Amino acid sequence: MSAMIGEPLPQPLTLPPAWQGPRARLSLVREGLGPVRIDGAWWPRSPDLVNELPPLLAALAERWGYITHVTVDGSMWLPGASAMVLGGRTLRIIRSTSAGHRHTACLLIRGVGRCDLIVVPPDAPEYQARRLMAATVVRY
């Protein structure tokens, strides 16, 4: 989104620093296996990325620390902010339209690396979602 000269720039969405809601539905590859292509699978509850990211980031904080950027499959999510402020820090959000990001989320962690997740569509039937999540952590 671009702004015309003289227009104020869009402000990032500000959220409370601590997540108090339901936990993220997430399965991760066991630590200590060395480099892997896919770090796990995530099954969000809705296509609203702004509401889904806080529990995901809270779940990943201990293992990966402060995540600075997230790139997601733009076709899976509602349009929204290109940044969020969480705990006083800005998270950049990139909604990709390229085929390389289909059904994935790539989270970048400055000084650490990246976390790549398969994203199970929010409306997937529970039995399919759980099977995919389990298969993802076994396969990779």
Accessible surface in RSA format (square Angstrom, percent):
REM  Atomic radii and reference values for relative SASA: ProtOr
REM  Chains: A
REM  Algorithm: Lee & Richards
REM  Probe-radius: 1.40
REM  Slices: 20
REM RES _ NUM      All-atoms   Total-Side   Main-Chain    Non-polar    All polar
REM                ABS   REL    ABS   REL    ABS   REL    ABS   REL    ABS   REL
RES MET A   1   219.22 113.5 128.58  85.1  90.64 215.8 126.36 107.4  92.85 123.0
RES SER A   2   110.86  93.7  79.96 106.7  30.90  71.2  50.50 107.5  60.35  84.6
RES ALA A   3    39.78  36.6   7.74  11.9  32.04  72.9  10.61  14.9  29.17  77.3
RES MET A   4   139.61  72.3 133.54  88.4   6.08  14.5 100.68  85.6  38.94  51.6
RES ILE A   5   183.64 104.5 153.74 114.5  29.90  72.1 160.35 115.5  23.29  63.2
RES GLY A   6    79.76  98.4   0.00   N/A  79.76  98.4  42.10 115.5  37.66  84.3
RES GLU A   7    94.32  54.2  79.75  60.3  14.57  34.7  30.91  59.8  63.41  51.8
RES PRO A   8   121.06  88.2  99.36  90.6  21.70  78.9 111.03  91.7  10.03  62.3
RES LEU A   9   127.73  71.1 119.30  85.3   8.44  21.2 119.30  83.8   8.44  22.7
RES PRO A  10    85.54  62.3  58.65  53.5  26.90  97.8  70.87  58.5  14.68  91.2
RES GLN A  11   146.64  82.0 121.64  88.9  25.00  59.5  57.23 121.8  89.41  67.8
RES PRO A  12    48.54  35.4  35.70  32.5  12.83  46.6  39.52  32.6   9.02  56.0
RES LEU A  13    71.40  39.8  66.15  47.3   5.25  13.2  71.08  49.9   0.32   0.9
RES THR A  14    98.48  70.0  76.62  77.7  21.86  52.1  56.69  76.1  41.79  63.2
RES LEU A  15    41.55  23.1  34.98  25.0   6.57  16.5  36.58  25.7   4.97  13.4
RES PRO A  16    97.22  70.9  84.06  76.6  13.16  47.9  91.10  75.2   6.12  38.1
RES PRO A  17   109.42  79.7  81.93  74.7  27.49  99.9  81.99  67.7  27.43 170.5
RES ALA A  18    58.30  53.6  46.38  71.6  11.92  27.1  52.22  73.5   6.08  16.1
RES TRP A  19    96.13  38.6  66.76  32.3  29.37  69.0  68.27  36.4  27.86  45.2
RES GLN A  20   155.69  87.1 121.27  88.6  34.42  82.0  60.83 129.5  94.87  72.0
RES GLY A  21    35.55  43.8   0.00   N/A  35.55  43.8  19.33  53.1  16.22  36.3
RES PRO A  22    83.33  60.7  69.29  63.2  14.04  51.0  81.90  67.6   1.43   8.9
RES ARG A  23   201.05  84.4 192.91  98.3   8.14  19.4  78.89 107.8 122.16  74.0
RES ALA A  24    17.05  15.7   0.26   0.4  16.79  38.2   2.53   3.6  14.52  38.5
RES ARG A  25    53.82  22.6  47.55  24.2   6.26  14.9  23.41  32.0  30.41  18.4
RES LEU A  26    40.52  22.6   9.65   6.9  30.88  77.6   9.65   6.8  30.88  83.1
RES SER A  27    27.70  23.4  21.95  29.3   5.75  13.2  27.70  59.0   0.00   0.0
RES LEU A  28    48.44  27.0  25.30  18.1  23.13  58.2  25.30  17.8  23.13  62.3
RES VAL A  29     2.87   1.9   2.43   2.2   0.43   1.0   2.81   2.4   0.05   0.1
RES ARG A  30   171.88  72.2 157.48  80.3  14.40  34.3  76.64 104.7  95.24  57.7
RES GLU A  31   116.64  67.0 100.73  76.2  15.91  37.9  33.48  64.8  83.15  67.9
RES GLY A  32    82.16 101.3   0.00   N/A  82.16 101.3  40.08 110.0  42.08  94.2
RES LEU A  33    86.24  48.0  54.29  38.8  31.94  80.3  59.00  41.4  27.24  73.3
RES GLY A  34    46.50  57.3   0.00   N/A  46.50  57.3  31.37  86.1  15.13  33.9
RES PRO A  35   144.98 105.7 111.55 101.7  33.43 121.5 123.65 102.1  21.34 132.6
RES VAL A  36    47.90  31.5  18.02  16.3  29.87  72.0  26.81  23.3  21.09  57.2
RES ARG A  37   185.19  77.8 165.78  84.5  19.41  46.2  68.00  92.9 117.19  71.0
RES ILE A  38     8.77   5.0   8.77   6.5   0.00   0.0   8.77   6.3   0.00   0.0
RES ASP A  39    16.73  11.7  16.63  16.6   0.10   0.2   0.10   0.2  16.63  16.6
RES GLY A  40     0.00   0.0   0.00   N/A   0.00   0.0   0.00   0.0   0.00   0.0
RES ALA A  41     0.00   0.0   0.00   0.0   0.00   0.0   0.00   0.0   0.00   0.0
RES TRP A  42     2.26   0.9   2.26   1.1   0.00   0.0   0.00   0.0   2.26   3.7
RES TRP A  43    11.17   4.5  11.01   5.3   0.16   0.4  11.01   5.9   0.16   0.3
RES PRO A  44     1.18   0.9   0.00   0.0   1.18   4.3   1.18   1.0   0.00   0.0
RES ARG A  45   110.01  46.2  85.62  43.6  24.39  58.1  43.48  59.4  66.53  40.3
RES SER A  46    32.93  27.8  31.65  42.2   1.28   2.9  30.28  64.5   2.64   3.7
RES PRO A  47    58.24  42.4  58.24  53.1   0.00   0.0  58.24  48.1   0.00   0.0
RES ASP A  48    41.64  29.2  41.64  41.4   0.00   0.0   7.35  17.3  34.29  34.2
RES LEU A  49     1.07   0.6   0.00   0.0   1.07   2.7   0.00   0.0   1.07   2.9
RES VAL A  50    21.70  14.3  21.24  19.2   0.46   1.1  21.24  18.5   0.46   1.2
RES ASN A  51    85.83  59.2  80.28  77.6   5.56  13.4  17.63  42.4  68.20  65.9
RES GLU A  52    14.23   8.2  14.11  10.7   0.12   0.3   0.83   1.6  13.39  10.9
RES LEU A  53     0.00   0.0   0.00   0.0   0.00   0.0   0.00   0.0   0.00   0.0
RES PRO A  54    12.30   9.0   8.27   7.5   4.03  14.7  10.14   8.4   2.16  13.4
RES PRO A  55     9.10   6.6   7.23   6.6   1.87   6.8   7.43   6.1   1.67  10.4
RES LEU A  56     0.00   0.0   0.00   0.0   0.00   0.0   0.00   0.0   0.00   0.0
RES LEU A  57    23.35  13.0  20.43  14.6   2.92   7.3  20.77  14.6   2.58   6.9
RES ALA A  58    55.33  50.9  29.74  45.9  25.59  58.2  38.36  54.0  16.97  45.0
RES ALA A  59    44.62  41.0  12.91  19.9  31.71  72.1  25.24  35.5  19.38  51.3
RES LEU A  60     0.00   0.0   0.00   0.0   0.00   0.0   0.00   0.0   0.00   0.0
RES ALA A  61    48.96  45.0  42.54  65.6   6.42  14.6  42.78  60.2   6.18  16.4
RES GLU A  62   176.69 101.4 141.07 106.7  35.62  84.8  64.15 124.1 112.54  91.9
RES ARG A  63    68.95  28.9  39.07  19.9  29.88  71.1  22.60  30.9  46.34  28.1
RES TRP A  64    27.62  11.1  23.12  11.2   4.50  10.6  10.71   5.7  16.91  27.4
RES GLY A  65    36.28  44.7   0.00   N/A  36.28  44.7  30.65  84.1   5.63  12.6
RES TYR A  66    78.66  36.7  62.24  35.4  16.42  42.7  64.09  48.2  14.56  18.0
RES ILE A  67     6.67   3.8   1.87   1.4   4.80  11.6   1.87   1.4   4.80  13.0
RES THR A  68     9.92   7.1   9.46   9.6   0.46   1.1   6.42   8.6   3.49   5.3
RES HIS A  69    51.72  28.3  51.72  35.9   0.00   0.0  29.74  30.6  21.98  25.6
RES VAL A  70     0.11   0.1   0.00   0.0   0.11   0.3   0.11   0.1   0.00   0.0
RES THR A  71    17.53  12.5  17.53  17.8   0.00   0.0   6.41   8.6  11.11  16.8
RES VAL A  72     0.00   0.0   0.00   0.0   0.00   0.0   0.00   0.0   0.00   0.0
RES ASP A  73     1.16   0.8   0.74   0.7   0.42   1.0   0.47   1.1   0.69   0.7
RES GLY A  74    16.94  20.9   0.00   N/A  16.94  20.9   5.58  15.3  11.36  25.4
RES SER A  75    86.90  73.4  44.61  59.5  42.30  97.4  46.60  99.2  40.31  56.5
RES MET A  76    24.86  12.9   9.32   6.2  15.53  37.0  17.46  14.8   7.40   9.8
RES TRP A  77    15.04   6.0   0.63   0.3  14.41  33.8   2.58   1.4  12.46  20.2
RES LEU A  78    90.69  50.5  88.92  63.6   1.77   4.4  89.89  63.1   0.79   2.1
RES PRO A  79   126.30  92.0 102.14  93.1  24.15  87.8 107.07  88.4  19.22 119.5
RES GLY A  80    47.22  58.2   0.00   N/A  47.22  58.2  22.91  62.9  24.32  54.5
RES ALA A  81    31.44  28.9  14.18  21.9  17.26  39.3  26.64  37.5   4.80  12.7
RES SER A  82    81.35  68.7  73.16  97.6   8.19  18.9  39.17  83.4  42.18  59.1
RES ALA A  83     5.84   5.4   5.23   8.1   0.61   1.4   5.23   7.4   0.61   1.6
RES MET A  84     0.00   0.0   0.00   0.0   0.00   0.0   0.00   0.0   0.00   0.0
RES VAL A  85    30.35  20.0  30.35  27.5   0.00   0.0  30.35  26.4   0.00   0.0
RES LEU A  86    29.78  16.6  24.21  17.3   5.57  14.0  24.47  17.2   5.31  14.3
RES GLY A  87    44.94  55.4   0.00   N/A  44.94  55.4  20.01  54.9  24.93  55.8
RES GLY A  88    71.66  88.4   0.00   N/A  71.66  88.4  32.89  90.3  38.77  86.8
RES ARG A  89   129.14  54.2 124.42  63.4   4.72  11.2  31.67  43.3  97.47  59.1
RES THR A  90    47.45  33.7  35.91  36.4  11.53  27.5  12.47  16.8  34.97  52.9
RES LEU A  91     2.56   1.4   2.52   1.8   0.04   0.1   2.52   1.8   0.04   0.1
RES ARG A  92   117.60  49.4 117.60  59.9   0.00   0.0  29.91  40.9  87.68  53.1
RES ILE A  93     7.53   4.3   0.00   0.0   7.53  18.1   0.00   0.0   7.53  20.4
RES ILE A  94    84.15  47.9  81.05  60.4   3.10   7.5  84.15  60.6   0.00   0.0
RES ARG A  95    58.66  24.6  34.49  17.6  24.18  57.6  30.10  41.1  28.56  17.3
RES SER A  96    14.99  12.7   8.54  11.4   6.45  14.9   9.92  21.1   5.08   7.1
RES THR A  97   117.01  83.2  98.79 100.2  18.22  43.4  65.58  88.1  51.43  77.8
RES SER A  98    57.42  48.5  47.15  62.9  10.27  23.7  50.81 108.2   6.61   9.3
RES ALA A  99    85.85  78.9  66.70 102.9  19.16  43.6  67.05  94.4  18.80  49.8
RES GLY A 100    69.19  85.3   0.00   N/A  69.19  85.3  39.07 107.2  30.12  67.5
RES HIS A 101    56.27  30.8  56.17  39.0   0.10   0.2  35.98  37.1  20.29  23.6
RES ARG A 102   110.38  46.3  99.57  50.8  10.80  25.7  41.55  56.8  68.82  41.7
RES HIS A 103    83.14  45.4  83.07  57.7   0.07   0.2  54.46  56.1  28.69  33.4
RES THR A 104    27.73  19.7  27.50  27.9   0.23   0.6  25.08  33.7   2.65   4.0
RES ALA A 105     0.07   0.1   0.00   0.0   0.07   0.2   0.01   0.0   0.06   0.2
RES CYS A 106    11.85   9.0  11.69  13.0   0.16   0.4   3.93  10.0   7.92   8.5
RES LEU A 107     0.00   0.0   0.00   0.0   0.00   0.0   0.00   0.0   0.00   0.0
RES LEU A 108    69.05  38.5  69.05  49.4   0.00   0.0  69.05  48.5   0.00   0.0
RES ILE A 109     7.64   4.3   3.30   2.5   4.34  10.5   4.17   3.0   3.47   9.4
RES ARG A 110   183.62  77.1 157.80  80.4  25.82  61.5  75.04 102.6 108.58  65.8
RES GLY A 111    84.61 104.3   0.00   N/A  84.61 104.3  42.83 117.5  41.78  93.6
RES VAL A 112   101.79  67.0  65.18  59.0  36.61  88.2  70.62  61.4  31.17  84.5
RES GLY A 113    38.81  47.9   0.00   N/A  38.81  47.9  34.32  94.2   4.49  10.1
RES ARG A 114   137.08  57.6 121.12  61.7  15.95  38.0  41.45  56.6  95.63  58.0
RES CYS A 115     0.00   0.0   0.00   0.0   0.00   0.0   0.00   0.0   0.00   0.0
RES ASP A 116    21.66  15.2  21.66  21.6   0.00   0.0   6.05  14.2  15.61  15.6
RES LEU A 117     0.00   0.0   0.00   0.0   0.00   0.0   0.00   0.0   0.00   0.0
RES ILE A 118    34.59  19.7  34.59  25.8   0.00   0.0  34.59  24.9   0.00   0.0
RES VAL A 119     1.03   0.7   0.05   0.0   0.98   2.4   0.05   0.0   0.98   2.7
RES VAL A 120     1.82   1.2   1.82   1.6   0.00   0.0   1.82   1.6   0.00   0.0
RES PRO A 121    44.00  32.1  44.00  40.1   0.00   0.0  44.00  36.3   0.00   0.0
RES PRO A 122    27.75  20.2  15.42  14.1  12.33  44.8  15.62  12.9  12.13  75.4
RES ASP A 123   129.27  90.5  98.01  97.6  31.26  73.9  50.17 118.1  79.10  78.9
RES ALA A 124    18.39  16.9   7.52  11.6  10.87  24.7  12.03  16.9   6.36  16.8
RES PRO A 125    63.31  46.1  51.85  47.3  11.46  41.7  63.31  52.3   0.00   0.0
RES GLU A 126    99.41  57.1  91.64  69.3   7.77  18.5  30.24  58.5  69.17  56.5
RES TYR A 127   143.97  67.2 130.71  74.4  13.26  34.5 107.16  80.5  36.82  45.4
RES GLN A 128    80.19  44.8  76.01  55.6   4.18   9.9  17.09  36.4  63.09  47.9
RES ALA A 129     0.00   0.0   0.00   0.0   0.00   0.0   0.00   0.0   0.00   0.0
RES ARG A 130   126.72  53.2 120.12  61.2   6.60  15.7  52.27  71.4  74.44  45.1
RES ARG A 131   167.35  70.3 160.66  81.9   6.68  15.9  65.13  89.0 102.21  61.9
RES LEU A 132    64.15  35.7  59.19  42.3   4.96  12.5  63.19  44.4   0.95   2.6
RES MET A 133    13.82   7.2  13.82   9.1   0.00   0.0  13.19  11.2   0.63   0.8
RES ALA A 134    56.46  51.9  49.94  77.1   6.52  14.8  55.20  77.7   1.26   3.3
RES ALA A 135    41.86  38.5  33.62  51.9   8.23  18.7  40.77  57.4   1.09   2.9
RES THR A 136     0.57   0.4   0.57   0.6   0.00   0.0   0.00   0.0   0.57   0.9
RES VAL A 137    39.73  26.1  27.86  25.2  11.87  28.6  27.86  24.2  11.87  32.2
RES VAL A 138   127.17  83.7 100.38  90.9  26.78  64.5 105.94  92.1  21.22  57.6
RES ARG A 139   150.27  63.1 115.65  59.0  34.62  82.4  62.06  84.8  88.21  53.5
RES TYR A 140    68.58  32.0  44.74  25.5  23.83  62.0  38.18  28.7  30.39  37.5
END  Absolute sums over single chains surface
CHAIN  1 A     8520.4       6416.9       2103.5       5049.4       3471.0
END  Absolute sums over all chains
TOTAL          8520.4       6416.9       2103.5       5049.4       3471.0
